[in-house]
Each structure stands twice: as structure tokens, then as C-alpha cells.
Amino acid sequence: MKLEGTKFQVKVWRYLKKIPVGSIKTYLQVAKAIGKPLAVRAVANAIAKNPYPLQIPCHRVIRSNGSLGGYSGKGGFKTKKKLLKKEGIIL
């Protein structure tokens, strides 16, 4: 799979692929992990443009307040919740 996007988007997507099954991160944690702690909104925007929602597990990223946030994959929010539940994560 060839990732096509901005350098920033690709950096975010590559990091998402490293989040293990059954784990979650916040948008802030992702921003810090890629060395851009002030770029939380940009991280969220990059995640929203994820071209491969199942292969690049963006469903494992939630808001800092514990709410799910959005999901750009088919089925939206309901699918995100279902995918997390399947991995043993119930919010």
C-alpha cells in the first residue's frame, strides 16, 4: 500500500499503524509521539483523511476526554465503536 498525502499526513498514518490491537491513544498522544505536541487539530485532520481506515487503524484514536471522536471510514461513529468493542475496548 502506497501512502499518498502530505509528509505530515504520512507521518501520522505511519504512527497509527504502530498502535497495537486492543490499545487506544488520544489525538494529543499521537501529536506528541510524532514530535508535534501543538498539532492536535492537524493530527485529527490527517486522521480524517486516512485513505485506508481498516489497514491504518485510526479507530484506535480517541479524544482526550474519553469520547470517541469521529471516524472517516464506512459507517462513521457506529463502526468506530464496533471496531473498538471487537478489540475489547469499551468506552
C-alpha positions in Angstrom: 0.0 0.0 0.0 1.5 3.3 -1.1 0.6 6.2 1.2 0.0 9.4 -0.7 -0.6 12.6 1.2 1.5 15.4 2.7 4.6 14.5 4.7 2.7 15.3 7.9 -0.3 13.1 7.0 2.0 10.1 6.1 3.9 10.6 9.4 0.6 10.4 11.3 -0.7 7.4 9.3 2.6 5.5 9.9 2.3 6.1 13.6 -1.3 4.9 13.6 -0.1 1.6 12.1 2.1 1.1 15.3 -0.8 1.3 17.7 -1.4 -2.3 18.8 -4.7 -4.2 18.7 -6.6 -3.5 21.9 -4.9 -0.2 22.6 -6.0 3.3 22.2 -4.2 6.7 22.0 -5.6 10.2 22.2 -5.1 12.8 19.4 -2.8 14.6 21.8 -0.7 11.4 22.4 -0.4 10.9 18.7 0.7 14.6 18.2 3.4 14.2 20.9 4.5 10.9 19.6 5.3 12.3 16.2 7.1 15.3 17.7 4.4 17.9 17.1 2.7 18.3 20.5 0.9 21.5 19.5 -0.5 20.0 16.3 -3.5 18.2 17.8 -6.0 19.6 15.3 -3.7 18.9 12.4 -3.4 15.3 13.6 -7.2 15.0 13.8 -7.4 16.4 10.2 -4.8 13.9 8.9 -6.6 11.1 10.6 -9.9 12.2 9.0 -8.2 11.9 5.6 -6.9 8.4 6.2 -7.3 6.6 2.8 -7.3 3.1 4.4 -9.3 3.1 7.6 -9.1 -0.6 8.3 -5.4 -1.1 7.3 -4.4 2.1 9.1 -6.3 1.8 12.4 -7.5 5.3 13.0 -10.4 3.9 15.1 -7.8 3.5 17.9 -7.5 7.2 18.4 -10.0 9.0 20.7 -10.4 12.4 22.3 -8.6 13.3 25.5 -11.9 13.5 27.4 -12.5 9.8 26.6 -15.2 10.3 23.9 -14.7 8.6 20.6 -14.4 11.5 18.2 -15.1 10.9 14.6 -14.4 8.1 12.1 -14.0 8.7 8.4 -14.5 5.0 7.5 -17.7 3.5 6.2 -20.4 3.6 8.9 -18.8 6.5 10.8 -19.1 6.7 14.6 -21.0 3.4 14.9 -18.3 1.5 13.0 -15.6 3.0 15.2 -17.4 1.9 18.3 -17.9 -1.6 16.9 -14.3 -1.9 15.9 -13.1 -0.9 19.4 -15.5 -3.2 21.1 -14.3 -6.1 18.9 -10.8 -5.3 20.2 -12.0 -5.4 23.8 -12.2 -1.6 24.3 -15.5 -0.3 25.6 -15.8 3.4 26.3 
